[in-house]
Amino acid sequence: MKISKSLCAALAAMLVLSACSSAEPTTESAPESTVESTVESATESDAESAPVSSAESVEASPEQLDESIKTELDSLAEEYEFEGVVYISKGGFNAYTFTKGEVECGESISQELPMPVGSLSKQFCAAVVMQLCEEGKLSLDDTLDNFYHDYEKGAAVTVEQLLSMRSGVPEMMGSKPVTDSLESGAQDVTDGVLKWIYEQPLDFEPDTKMSYSNTNYFLLANIAEKAGGQSYAELLHKRIFEPLSMNSSGTIYELGDSPAWAHGASYDELAELDYPGLAKGAGDVVSSAEDIDKWLTAFCGGKVVSAESFELMTTDKTSEADSYGFGFSTDVKGGFGHSGAIMPYSAYDYRNDGEALDIIVIGNAISPDDTQFFALDIIDTVVE
């Protein structure tokens, strides 16, 4: 499955968030300007081959899933004709693994293989922003004109509203006027995208409704660079990936220079998109199922952000059916999670903190909708 070099084919369908379920409205509270810091199987090569299931997992959980549940999960994978990896952990131990298929270079998909995860990237961006708030380098109440001096409408938009998708800043992905205004092959599209944003009216008055827009997280990644004094990729590595030993994680823009790091997987076309940087903050992370499990476990264990920041990130800010916090959908059967896609890859992650349960699904050559429905069926099967 070749990945198209066309921006429309590769990115327009990227980073799609679908509502998981309806939520009762929650009381929205105004956060402080800063928050206190505590940061401290190989498979066969063709689609007909037998998958690797949980029986062959290593470091199995002392509280493994019931055999009946494993059988049902295997049946779900067959029903969805799923190609990719399903990784479930309980209490920090692997409880179930399913892998099937290979990436286009011929390497078998496994729980260790890095693959693009689309909009799961937003939770990492939100965490970096919250860390910077904890350090006093940012405030949730900061308005965009502090960082983008030519953005007059930015005086009405705050960092918090970007995080919670309540800014009114219009969606740039899939917008032909955006790509028409950019220079193909440019090393950095930031100036071109910002020029387009400055010229657009807000879709609605900030903080009056929720509307999912990737532009919010593109802006947040650039704000993080300004406040953190490093490139966004450096911030991800130094603040998230390296401290958590996420050794199979990086960004799509690093893959072209690091084929060994990418386990030989062929992501050249992703790394050579016509407009490098357009997915920054919103959908640029490449990771493995095991690394996403490390991330969710550490995030919920107080090793990434403070308890106050964690609460802000995982509590609904929308008071609407499409519940959303900061980088997470917040009403997913007793937990929180996110969907993502950058074709032909799609992903879903889920955390139920009360049960110390992580579910990670990364698919190859399966539609983003099917990946999300498959993941939600897995959640329904596993979570009581």
KEKE-3310 file (N, C-alpha, C; in steps of 0.2 Angstrom, whole numbers, plus 5000, padded with zeros to 4 digits):
npx = (5004:5005:5009:5002:5009:5003:4996:4982:4978:4986:4985:4972:4963:4967:4969:4956:4943:4931:4915:4914:4905:4890:4890:4885:4883:4897:4903:4911:4926:4936:4953:4968:4981:4993:4999:5004:5019:5024:5033:5043:5034:5033:5025:5016:5018:5007:4990:4982:4988:4991:4987:4997:4993:4987:4992:5005:5012:5024:5030:5018:5002:4999:4986:4978:4968:4952:4950:4939:4936:4948:4946:4935:4940:4949:4940:4934:4944:4945:4933:4933:4943:4955:4971:4986:4990:4985:4985:4985:4985:4986:4987:5000:5006:5007:4992:4986:4989:4988:4993:4995:5000:5010:5021:5024:5037:5039:5041:5036:5022:5022:5021:5031:5034:5037:5024:5014:5003:4993:4980:4982:4993:4989:4987:5000:5005:4997:5001:5014:5012:5005:5015:5024:5016:5015:5028:5028:5031:5021:5004:4987:4978:4984:4983:4982:4988:4999:5008:5007:5009:5003:4991:4976:4963:4967:4968:4956:4957:4962:4975:4970:4958:4962:4967:4955:4947:4939:4940:4936:4945:4947:4947:4961:4966:4964:4960:4959:4962:4973:4983:4985:4991:5004:5021:5026:5037:5044:5054:5048:5032:5026:5025:5017:5005:5001:4999:4987:4978:4977:4970:4957:4940:4935:4926:4917:4912:4924:4925:4911:4906:4911:4922:4930:4946:4961:4969:4970:4980:4991:4994:4996:5008:5018:5017:5022:5035:5040:5039:5046:5058:5064:5064:5049:5049:5061:5056:5046:5054:5064:5055:5045:5047:5060:5062:5052:5057:5053:5057:5054:5048:5044:5044:5035:5043:5056:5059:5064:5078:5082:5082:5086:5082:5068:5066:5068:5057:5047:5044:5047:5039:5030:5039:5043:5033:5024:5022:5031:5029:5016:5008:5012:5011:4997:4996:5008:5016:5025:5024:5025:5014:5018:5025:5015:5008:5017:5017:5003:5002:5012:5008:4996:5001:5007:5019:5021:5013:5007:4995:4984:4985:4983:4970:4963:4966:4959:4946:4930:4927:4918:4904:4895:4889:4900:4912:4926:4943:4958:4967:4961:4947:4934:4924:4924:4917:4920:4933:4946:4952:4958:4956:4964:4972:4982:4983:4990:4988:4980:4973:4970:4968:4966:4962:4958:4958:4954:4954:4967:4970:4975:4972:4977:4976:4983:4981:4984:4981:4967:4951:4950:4937:4933:4944:4941:4928:4931:4940:4932:4923:4931:4934:4921:4920:4930:4929:4920)
npy = (4994:5009:5026:5040:5055:5066:5080:5081:5068:5062:5070:5076:5068:5065:5064:5063:5066:5056:5057:5048:5044:5050:5062:5067:5084:5093:5102:5117:5123:5138:5138:5140:5153:5147:5130:5119:5111:5094:5087:5077:4949:4942:4941:4932:4936:4939:4944:4933:4925:4917:4926:4933:4930:4932:4922:4921:4931:4941:4944:4942:4948:4945:4945:4940:4942:4934:4918:4917:4930:4933:4925:4930:4943:4939:4935:4946:4953:4946:4947:4961:4960:4964:4972:4975:4980:4975:4980:4976:4981:4977:4984:4988:4977:4966:4960:4955:4953:4956:4953:4956:4956:4967:4981:4992:4990:4977:4973:4964:4968:4973:4974:4982:4990:5005:5016:5028:5038:5048:5058:5055:5061:5074:5073:5072:5084:5093:5089:5094:5107:5109:5106:5117:5127:5124:5127:5140:5146:5148:5152:5147:5156:5165:5175:5174:5184:5187:5179:5179:5192:5199:5194:5200:5195:5186:5191:5188:5175:5161:5151:5140:5139:5134:5122:5115:5115:5125:5137:5144:5145:5142:5126:5120:5109:5100:5111:5119:5132:5134:5126:5131:5143:5140:5137:5124:5111:5119:5121:5125:5128:5136:5151:5153:5146:5153:5166:5163:5159:5171:5179:5173:5173:5170:5155:5155:5164:5164:5151:5149:5137:5120:5115:5103:5106:5105:5115:5122:5114:5114:5128:5128:5120:5128:5138:5132:5130:5143:5147:5136:5137:5128:5117:5110:5096:5093:5096:5086:5075:5078:5080:5071:5058:5053:5054:5044:5033:5030:5023:5020:5030:5046:5059:5061:5068:5065:5053:5051:5053:5044:5029:5017:5019:5018:5005:5000:5001:5007:5023:5034:5042:5048:5056:5064:5073:5086:5098:5100:5100:5103:5095:5097:5095:5092:5080:5073:5063:5047:5031:5016:5002:4997:5008:5018:5013:5014:5027:5031:5024:5031:5044:5043:5040:5051:5055:5063:5075:5087:5083:5091:5096:5084:5082:5093:5090:5078:5080:5085:5099:5104:5103:5098:5086:5080:5076:5083:5086:5091:5087:5074:5064:5063:5055:5040:5026:5025:5029:5038:5043:5043:5045:5043:5046:5044:5041:5026:5023:5020:5024:5021:5025:5021:5023:5017:5022:5018:5004:5002:5000:4999:5001:4999:5002:5000:5002:4996:4999:4999:5006:5023:5024:5011:5006:5014:5009:4996:4997:5002:4992:4982:4989:4988:4975:4971:4980:4980)
npz = (5000:4994:5000:4996:4988:4987:4995:4997:4997:5007:5018:5020:5024:5037:5054:5060:5071:5079:5087:5102:5111:5119:5132:5149:5153:5161:5174:5170:5175:5178:5175:5184:5181:5180:5183:5196:5196:5195:5188:5185:5086:5077:5061:5047:5030:5021:5019:5022:5031:5047:5062:5076:5092:5109:5116:5113:5119:5128:5145:5152:5160:5177:5179:5168:5153:5153:5145:5136:5133:5126:5115:5110:5106:5096:5087:5084:5077:5066:5060:5057:5048:5051:5050:5058:5074:5090:5107:5123:5140:5158:5173:5171:5164:5150:5143:5132:5115:5098:5082:5065:5048:5037:5034:5020:5016:5018:5031:5046:5055:5072:5090:5094:5083:5075:5070:5061:5070:5069:5075:5088:5092:5097:5111:5116:5112:5120:5133:5133:5132:5144:5154:5151:5156:5169:5173:5172:5160:5151:5151:5153:5151:5142:5128:5110:5103:5110:5105:5092:5084:5073:5072:5074:5078:5087:5099:5106:5108:5118:5125:5132:5126:5113:5116:5121:5110:5108:5101:5089:5079:5062:5052:5045:5038:5023:5016:5001:4998:5008:5004:4992:4995:4999:4996:4987:4993:5002:5016:5028:5033:5041:5041:5029:5032:5044:5038:5031:5041:5048:5039:5039:5045:5062:5066:5075:5090:5102:5114:5115:5109:5104:5092:5082:5077:5068:5067:5079:5086:5078:5080:5094:5095:5089:5098:5109:5105:5105:5118:5125:5119:5110:5096:5091:5089:5096:5109:5111:5112:5122:5133:5134:5126:5128:5143:5146:5141:5128:5115:5102:5096:5088:5076:5060:5052:5055:5050:5037:5038:5047:5044:5051:5064:5061:5060:5048:5041:5027:5026:5018:5009:5017:5024:5015:5011:5002:5009:5022:5039:5041:5048:5061:5079:5078:5071:5070:5076:5077:5083:5093:5098:5111:5116:5116:5126:5137:5138:5141:5154:5161:5161:5168:5180:5186:5181:5171:5170:5182:5195:5195:5182:5175:5178:5172:5158:5156:5158:5153:5143:5136:5138:5129:5117:5110:5119:5126:5132:5135:5122:5123:5120:5132:5137:5136:5139:5153:5153:5144:5128:5111:5093:5078:5061:5048:5032:5025:5038:5054:5070:5088:5105:5122:5139:5154:5169:5182:5181:5178:5164:5148:5131:5115:5098:5082:5065:5049:5032:5034:5036:5044:5051:5052:5060:5072:5076:5078:5088:5098:5099:5105:5117:5123:5124:5133:5144:5159)
capx = (5000:5009:5007:5002:5013:4998:4994:4975:4977:4989:4983:4966:4959:4971:4967:4949:4940:4924:4912:4914:4898:4887:4892:4882:4888:4901:4904:4918:4930:4942:4959:4973:4985:4998:4998:5010:5023:5027:5035:5049:5031:5033:5019:5017:5018:5001:4984:4979:4992:4988:4990:5000:4988:4989:4995:5013:5014:5029:5028:5010:5000:4997:4979:4977:4961:4949:4951:4933:4937:4953:4943:4930:4944:4952:4935:4932:4949:4944:4927:4935:4948:4960:4978:4989:4992:4981:4990:4981:4989:4982:4992:5007:5008:5004:4987:4984:4992:4986:4997:4994:5001:5016:5021:5025:5043:5039:5043:5031:5019:5023:5020:5037:5035:5034:5019:5011:4997:4988:4978:4984:4998:4987:4988:5007:5006:4994:5005:5020:5009:5004:5022:5026:5012:5018:5035:5027:5033:5015:4998:4981:4974:4988:4980:4986:4991:5005:5013:5007:5008:5000:4984:4972:4958:4970:4967:4950:4957:4967:4978:4965:4952:4965:4967:4949:4944:4933:4943:4933:4950:4945:4951:4965:4967:4960:4958:4963:4966:4979:4989:4987:4995:5010:5026:5028:5044:5046:5056:5044:5026:5023:5023:5011:4999:4999:4996:4980:4974:4976:4965:4951:4936:4933:4920:4912:4915:4928:4922:4904:4905:4916:4922:4936:4950:4968:4973:4972:4986:4997:4996:4999:5015:5022:5017:5026:5042:5042:5039:5051:5065:5067:5060:5044:5052:5065:5052:5043:5060:5067:5050:5041:5049:5067:5061:5048:5060:5049:5063:5052:5044:5047:5039:5035:5048:5062:5060:5068:5085:5083:5079:5087:5077:5062:5066:5068:5050:5047:5040:5050:5034:5028:5044:5044:5027:5025:5022:5034:5027:5009:5004:5015:5007:4991:4996:5015:5019:5025:5025:5023:5009:5021:5027:5009:5006:5021:5015:4997:5004:5016:5003:4991:5005:5009:5026:5022:5011:5004:4988:4979:4985:4980:4962:4961:4967:4955:4939:4926:4927:4913:4897:4892:4889:4906:4916:4933:4947:4964:4970:4958:4940:4934:4919:4924:4916:4923:4940:4947:4956:4958:4957:4969:4973:4986:4983:4985:4988:4975:4975:4965:4971:4961:4964:4953:4962:4951:4956:4974:4969:4976:4970:4980:4975:4986:4979:4987:4976:4960:4949:4949:4931:4933:4948:4938:4923:4935:4943:4926:4920:4936:4933:4915:4921:4935:4928:4913)
capy = (5000:5015:5032:5046:5061:5071:5082:5080:5061:5060:5073:5079:5063:5064:5067:5064:5064:5055:5057:5041:5043:5056:5063:5072:5090:5093:5109:5119:5128:5142:5136:5145:5155:5142:5125:5117:5106:5088:5083:5073:4943:4942:4938:4930:4942:4940:4945:4927:4922:4917:4932:4932:4932:4934:4916:4921:4937:4940:4948:4942:4950:4940:4945:4940:4942:4927:4915:4918:4937:4933:4922:4935:4948:4936:4934:4953:4955:4942:4950:4967:4959:4969:4971:4979:4978:4977:4979:4978:4980:4978:4985:4988:4971:4964:4955:4953:4956:4953:4957:4953:4960:4970:4987:4991:4987:4970:4971:4962:4972:4970:4979:4987:4993:5012:5018:5035:5037:5053:5063:5053:5066:5080:5072:5074:5092:5095:5088:5098:5114:5109:5106:5124:5131:5122:5130:5147:5149:5149:5153:5145:5163:5169:5176:5172:5190:5188:5175:5180:5199:5201:5191:5204:5191:5182:5194:5185:5168:5159:5144:5135:5138:5130:5115:5112:5115:5130:5144:5146:5146:5138:5121:5121:5103:5099:5117:5120:5139:5134:5123:5136:5149:5138:5135:5117:5110:5123:5118:5127:5131:5140:5158:5153:5144:5159:5171:5161:5160:5179:5182:5170:5175:5165:5151:5157:5168:5159:5149:5148:5130:5116:5112:5100:5109:5103:5121:5123:5111:5117:5134:5126:5117:5133:5142:5128:5131:5150:5147:5131:5138:5122:5115:5105:5089:5092:5096:5080:5070:5079:5081:5065:5052:5051:5052:5038:5027:5028:5023:5019:5036:5052:5062:5058:5072:5063:5046:5050:5053:5039:5023:5012:5020:5016:4997:4998:5002:5012:5029:5039:5046:5052:5061:5069:5077:5092:5103:5098:5104:5105:5091:5098:5096:5089:5073:5071:5058:5040:5027:5009:5001:4997:5015:5022:5010:5017:5034:5031:5022:5036:5050:5042:5039:5057:5055:5068:5082:5087:5080:5097:5096:5078:5083:5097:5087:5073:5082:5088:5106:5106:5103:5096:5078:5078:5078:5084:5089:5094:5082:5068:5063:5062:5050:5033:5020:5025:5031:5043:5041:5047:5042:5046:5043:5047:5035:5021:5021:5023:5022:5023:5023:5021:5022:5016:5023:5014:4997:5002:4996:5002:4997:5003:4999:5004:4998:4997:4997:4998:5013:5025:5023:5004:5006:5016:5005:4990:4999:5003:4985:4979:4992:4985:4967:4970:4984:4978)
capz = (5000:4994:5003:4991:4990:4987:5001:4998:4998:5013:5024:5020:5028:5043:5061:5061:5078:5079:5094:5104:5115:5122:5139:5153:5154:5167:5176:5168:5179:5175:5178:5186:5175:5179:5187:5200:5193:5198:5182:5186:5085:5069:5057:5040:5026:5017:5023:5023:5036:5054:5066:5082:5097:5116:5119:5112:5122:5133:5151:5152:5166:5182:5179:5161:5151:5152:5138:5132:5131:5121:5109:5107:5103:5090:5082:5081:5072:5060:5058:5054:5043:5054:5049:5062:5081:5096:5113:5129:5146:5164:5179:5168:5161:5144:5145:5126:5109:5092:5077:5058:5042:5036:5031:5013:5014:5020:5038:5049:5060:5079:5095:5094:5076:5075:5064:5062:5074:5067:5080:5095:5093:5101:5118:5118:5112:5126:5139:5133:5134:5152:5157:5151:5160:5176:5174:5172:5154:5148:5155:5150:5149:5137:5121:5104:5100:5113:5102:5085:5085:5068:5072:5078:5081:5092:5106:5109:5109:5123:5125:5134:5120:5108:5119:5121:5103:5108:5099:5083:5073:5057:5051:5039:5034:5017:5013:4995:4999:5012:5000:4986:4997:5001:4991:4987:4994:5007:5022:5034:5030:5046:5039:5024:5036:5048:5034:5029:5047:5049:5034:5040:5051:5066:5064:5080:5095:5106:5121:5115:5107:5103:5085:5081:5072:5069:5067:5086:5089:5074:5083:5100:5094:5088:5104:5113:5103:5107:5126:5127:5117:5106:5091:5093:5089:5102:5115:5112:5114:5129:5138:5134:5123:5132:5150:5147:5137:5122:5110:5095:5095:5085:5071:5053:5048:5056:5047:5031:5040:5052:5042:5055:5069:5059:5059:5040:5038:5022:5027:5014:5006:5023:5026:5009:5010:4999:5014:5028:5045:5041:5053:5068:5084:5077:5069:5067:5080:5075:5089:5093:5103:5117:5118:5118:5133:5142:5139:5145:5161:5165:5161:5173:5186:5188:5179:5165:5172:5189:5196:5192:5174:5173:5179:5166:5152:5155:5160:5148:5143:5130:5140:5123:5116:5109:5125:5124:5137:5132:5118:5124:5121:5139:5139:5132:5143:5160:5152:5139:5123:5105:5087:5073:5055:5042:5028:5026:5045:5058:5077:5093:5111:5127:5146:5160:5175:5188:5180:5176:5158:5142:5125:5109:5091:5076:5059:5042:5027:5036:5036:5050:5054:5055:5066:5078:5078:5080:5095:5103:5101:5110:5124:5125:5126:5139:5150:5162)
cpx = (5004:5006:5007:5006:5009:4996:4986:4974:4980:4987:4976:4961:4962:4968:4960:4946:4933:4921:4912:4907:4896:4889:4887:4886:4891:4902:4911:4920:4935:4948:4963:4977:4991:4996:5004:5013:5025:5030:5042:5051:5030:5027:5021:5016:5012:4995:4981:4982:4989:4991:4993:4995:4991:4993:5003:5015:5019:5027:5021:5008:4998:4989:4977:4969:4958:4950:4945:4934:4942:4950:4939:4934:4947:4946:4933:4938:4948:4938:4928:4940:4954:4967:4982:4991:4987:4985:4986:4985:4985:4987:4999:5010:5004:4999:4985:4987:4990:4990:4996:4996:5008:5016:5024:5032:5044:5040:5036:5028:5020:5021:5025:5038:5033:5029:5016:5004:4992:4987:4980:4990:4996:4988:4995:5008:5003:4998:5011:5018:5008:5010:5025:5022:5014:5024:5034:5029:5027:5009:4992:4977:4978:4983:4985:4990:4998:5010:5013:5004:5003:4993:4980:4966:4960:4969:4961:4951:4963:4970:4974:4960:4955:4965:4961:4944:4938:4936:4940:4938:4948:4950:4955:4966:4962:4957:4962:4966:4972:4984:4990:4991:5002:5015:5028:5035:5047:5048:5051:5038:5023:5020:5017:5005:4996:4996:4988:4976:4972:4970:4958:4947:4936:4927:4915:4915:4918:4924:4914:4902:4911:4916:4929:4940:4957:4972:4975:4978:4992:4999:4999:5006:5020:5022:5022:5034:5044:5043:5045:5058:5068:5062:5054:5046:5057:5061:5049:5049:5062:5062:5046:5044:5055:5065:5057:5051:5056:5053:5061:5047:5047:5042:5040:5041:5055:5064:5065:5076:5087:5080:5080:5083:5070:5061:5066:5062:5050:5042:5042:5045:5031:5033:5045:5037:5028:5026:5024:5031:5020:5005:5007:5010:5000:4991:5003:5019:5019:5027:5023:5017:5012:5023:5021:5007:5010:5019:5008:4998:5007:5012:4999:4994:5008:5017:5027:5019:5008:4997:4983:4979:4982:4972:4960:4961:4962:4947:4936:4926:4922:4906:4893:4892:4896:4911:4923:4937:4952:4968:4967:4950:4939:4928:4919:4924:4920:4931:4940:4952:4955:4959:4962:4970:4978:4987:4989:4985:4982:4976:4969:4969:4966:4964:4958:4957:4960:4953:4963:4974:4970:4975:4973:4979:4978:4985:4983:4982:4969:4957:4949:4943:4931:4938:4945:4933:4926:4937:4937:4923:4925:4935:4927:4916:4925:4933:4921:4909)
cpy = (5006:5021:5037:5052:5067:5073:5080:5072:5059:5063:5076:5074:5062:5067:5068:5062:5062:5055:5049:5039:5050:5056:5068:5078:5090:5101:5112:5124:5131:5140:5141:5147:5150:5136:5122:5111:5100:5084:5080:5070:4943:4939:4936:4936:4943:4941:4939:4923:4922:4923:4929:4934:4932:4928:4916:4928:4936:4945:4948:4945:4944:4939:4945:4940:4935:4924:4916:4925:4937:4930:4927:4941:4946:4936:4941:4955:4952:4945:4957:4966:4964:4967:4977:4976:4980:4975:4981:4976:4981:4979:4985:4982:4969:4959:4952:4956:4952:4957:4953:4958:4962:4977:4987:4989:4980:4968:4969:4967:4969:4976:4984:4991:5000:5013:5024:5034:5043:5057:5061:5058:5072:5079:5073:5081:5095:5095:5092:5105:5114:5109:5113:5128:5130:5126:5138:5150:5150:5150:5150:5151:5167:5169:5175:5178:5191:5184:5177:5188:5202:5198:5195:5200:5187:5185:5191:5178:5166:5152:5139:5134:5134:5123:5111:5112:5120:5137:5147:5147:5140:5132:5122:5115:5101:5105:5119:5127:5139:5132:5127:5141:5147:5136:5128:5115:5114:5120:5119:5130:5135:5147:5158:5151:5150:5164:5169:5161:5167:5181:5179:5173:5169:5162:5153:5161:5163:5158:5148:5141:5127:5114:5110:5103:5108:5109:5123:5120:5113:5124:5133:5124:5123:5138:5139:5129:5138:5150:5142:5132:5132:5121:5110:5098:5088:5092:5090:5075:5071:5079:5074:5058:5049:5049:5045:5032:5025:5028:5021:5025:5042:5055:5060:5062:5070:5056:5046:5050:5048:5032:5017:5013:5018:5009:4995:4999:5008:5018:5035:5044:5051:5058:5066:5072:5084:5098:5101:5103:5105:5101:5092:5099:5093:5082:5070:5066:5051:5037:5020:5008:5000:5004:5019:5019:5013:5024:5035:5029:5028:5042:5049:5041:5045:5058:5060:5075:5081:5084:5085:5097:5090:5079:5088:5094:5081:5074:5086:5095:5109:5107:5102:5088:5076:5080:5078:5088:5093:5088:5075:5069:5060:5057:5044:5028:5020:5027:5037:5040:5046:5043:5046:5043:5047:5041:5033:5019:5024:5020:5024:5021:5025:5019:5022:5016:5019:5007:4997:4998:5001:4998:5002:4999:5003:4999:5000:4995:4995:5005:5016:5024:5016:5003:5008:5012:4998:4991:4999:4996:4981:4982:4989:4978:4967:4974:4982:4984)
cpz = (5000:4997:4998:4993:4990:4994:5003:5000:5005:5019:5025:5025:5035:5049:5062:5067:5077:5086:5096:5107:5118:5130:5143:5154:5161:5168:5174:5173:5176:5179:5180:5181:5174:5184:5190:5197:5198:5193:5184:5179:5078:5067:5050:5036:5022:5022:5025:5029:5043:5058:5072:5087:5104:5118:5118:5115:5127:5139:5152:5159:5171:5182:5171:5159:5151:5145:5133:5129:5125:5114:5106:5103:5096:5085:5079:5076:5066:5056:5054:5049:5045:5052:5053:5069:5086:5102:5119:5135:5152:5169:5177:5165:5155:5145:5138:5120:5103:5086:5070:5053:5042:5033:5024:5011:5016:5027:5042:5055:5067:5084:5096:5088:5076:5068:5066:5065:5074:5073:5087:5097:5097:5108:5120:5117:5118:5132:5139:5135:5142:5156:5157:5155:5168:5178:5173:5165:5149:5153:5150:5147:5144:5131:5116:5101:5104:5109:5094:5084:5079:5067:5077:5081:5086:5099:5110:5110:5114:5122:5127:5129:5115:5110:5119:5115:5104:5106:5094:5078:5068:5055:5044:5035:5029:5014:5007:4996:5003:5008:4994:4988:4999:4995:4992:4988:4999:5013:5028:5031:5035:5044:5034:5028:5040:5044:5032:5035:5049:5045:5035:5046:5055:5065:5069:5086:5100:5113:5121:5112:5106:5095:5084:5075:5073:5069:5074:5088:5085:5078:5090:5100:5093:5094:5109:5111:5105:5115:5128:5124:5113:5101:5094:5094:5095:5109:5116:5115:5121:5134:5139:5132:5127:5139:5151:5143:5131:5116:5103:5093:5092:5081:5064:5049:5050:5053:5041:5033:5045:5050:5047:5061:5068:5058:5052:5037:5033:5023:5023:5011:5011:5024:5021:5007:5007:5004:5021:5034:5046:5047:5060:5073:5084:5075:5066:5071:5077:5081:5088:5098:5110:5120:5120:5125:5138:5143:5143:5153:5165:5166:5167:5180:5189:5186:5173:5167:5179:5189:5194:5185:5171:5173:5173:5160:5151:5157:5155:5149:5139:5133:5134:5122:5114:5114:5123:5130:5133:5128:5119:5123:5128:5141:5135:5137:5149:5159:5147:5134:5117:5099:5083:5067:5051:5037:5025:5033:5049:5065:5082:5100:5117:5134:5151:5166:5181:5187:5178:5169:5152:5136:5119:5103:5086:5070:5053:5037:5029:5037:5043:5054:5056:5060:5072:5080:5081:5087:5100:5104:5106:5117:5127:5128:5132:5145:5153:5163)
residu = (MET:LYS:ILE:SER:LYS:SER:LEU:CYS:ALA:ALA:LEU:ALA:ALA:MET:LEU:VAL:LEU:SER:ALA:CYS:SER:SER:ALA:GLU:PRO:THR:THR:GLU:SER:ALA:PRO:GLU:SER:THR:VAL:GLU:SER:THR:VAL:GLU:SER:ALA:THR:GLU:SER:ASP:ALA:GLU:SER:ALA:PRO:VAL:SER:SER:ALA:GLU:SER:VAL:GLU:ALA:SER:PRO:GLU:GLN:LEU:ASP:GLU:SER:ILE:LYS:THR:GLU:LEU:ASP:SER:LEU:ALA:GLU:GLU:TYR:GLU:PHE:GLU:GLY:VAL:VAL:TYR:ILE:SER:LYS:GLY:GLY:PHE:ASN:ALA:TYR:THR:PHE:THR:LYS:GLY:GLU:VAL:GLU:CYS:GLY:GLU:SER:ILE:SER:GLN:GLU:LEU:PRO:MET:PRO:VAL:GLY:SER:LEU:SER:LYS:GLN:PHE:CYS:ALA:ALA:VAL:VAL:MET:GLN:LEU:CYS:GLU:GLU:GLY:LYS:LEU:SER:LEU:ASP:ASP:THR:LEU:ASP:ASN:PHE:TYR:HIS:ASP:TYR:GLU:LYS:GLY:ALA:ALA:VAL:THR:VAL:GLU:GLN:LEU:LEU:SER:MET:ARG:SER:GLY:VAL:PRO:GLU:MET:MET:GLY:SER:LYS:PRO:VAL:THR:ASP:SER:LEU:GLU:SER:GLY:ALA:GLN:ASP:VAL:THR:ASP:GLY:VAL:LEU:LYS:TRP:ILE:TYR:GLU:GLN:PRO:LEU:ASP:PHE:GLU:PRO:ASP:THR:LYS:MET:SER:TYR:SER:ASN:THR:ASN:TYR:PHE:LEU:LEU:ALA:ASN:ILE:ALA:GLU:LYS:ALA:GLY:GLY:GLN:SER:TYR:ALA:GLU:LEU:LEU:HIS:LYS:ARG:ILE:PHE:GLU:PRO:LEU:SER:MET:ASN:SER:SER:GLY:THR:ILE:TYR:GLU:LEU:GLY:ASP:SER:PRO:ALA:TRP:ALA:HIS:GLY:ALA:SER:TYR:ASP:GLU:LEU:ALA:GLU:LEU:ASP:TYR:PRO:GLY:LEU:ALA:LYS:GLY:ALA:GLY:ASP:VAL:VAL:SER:SER:ALA:GLU:ASP:ILE:ASP:LYS:TRP:LEU:THR:ALA:PHE:CYS:GLY:GLY:LYS:VAL:VAL:SER:ALA:GLU:SER:PHE:GLU:LEU:MET:THR:THR:ASP:LYS:THR:SER:GLU:ALA:ASP:SER:TYR:GLY:PHE:GLY:PHE:SER:THR:ASP:VAL:LYS:GLY:GLY:PHE:GLY:HIS:SER:GLY:ALA:ILE:MET:PRO:TYR:SER:ALA:TYR:ASP:TYR:ARG:ASN:ASP:GLY:GLU:ALA:LEU:ASP:ILE:ILE:VAL:ILE:GLY:ASN:ALA:ILE:SER:PRO:ASP:ASP:THR:GLN:PHE:PHE:ALA:LEU:ASP:ILE:ILE:ASP:THR:VAL:VAL:GLU)
# end
